[in-house]
Amino acid sequence: MSTGATALAAPSTLVGLLWPSRDDARFAALRAAVLMVVGSALLTISAKVQVPLPYVPMTLQTLVVLMIGAAYGWRLGAATVAVYLIQGATGLPVFANTPPMAAGIAYFASPTGGFLFGFLAAALAVGFMAERGWDRSLLRVIVMMSVGHALIFLFGLAQLSLVMPIAKAWSVGAAPFVAATLVKTALAVALMQAAWSVTRRGEGSR
């Protein structure tokens, strides 16, 4: 009989193959908790690695979000991002620019807030596609990572456009990040291809 915790783990994902779950509720819950803690910690660290820009800082978070979604799958990936968002909502300084900005619910109304919701949407979409094998072929993984980045920008620009004209929202929330996004997309693709290549070699040598 499957449990809610077991359902968080999809055997078709990279993490599902490297660290398989079991039909043991306590093990499945512990495994999910460990992976969510690790993932949310990586999101926090990546938020602090940034290039300060007006309104929206440039960070490594989008790369980490895409990698979590691709490696964890949509259930565990979305749960991990949700844990991270909840940490920030409760006041923990896990978001970019906290401090000096204060974390908490109000942060979600800031110019950066839409991108945080985009993280959740991207983890869901990328994880859903990864569970269906899109992370194992070069062309498909490029499409998968591009979709993830597009969702992040869609949510981010939607919120920015509520407080400024759409042209300005684009100029401060998207245009400065185009080159970095292409690099991060290429890096995410390379990391997933390398991870699956190593995994296949490991399985072949058994």
Protein Blocks (a to p, Z undefined) as FASTA:
>chain_A
ZZfklmmpcfkbmklmmmccdfdfklmmmmmmmmmmmmmmmmmmmmmmccddehiacdfk
lmmmmmmmmmnommlmmmmmmmmmmmmmnopafbghiafbdcdjklmmmmklmmmmmmmm
mmmmmmmmmmnopmmbfklmmmmmmmmmmmmmmmmmmmmmmmocfklmmmmmmmmmmmmm
mmmmmmmmmmmmmmmmmmmmmmmmZZ
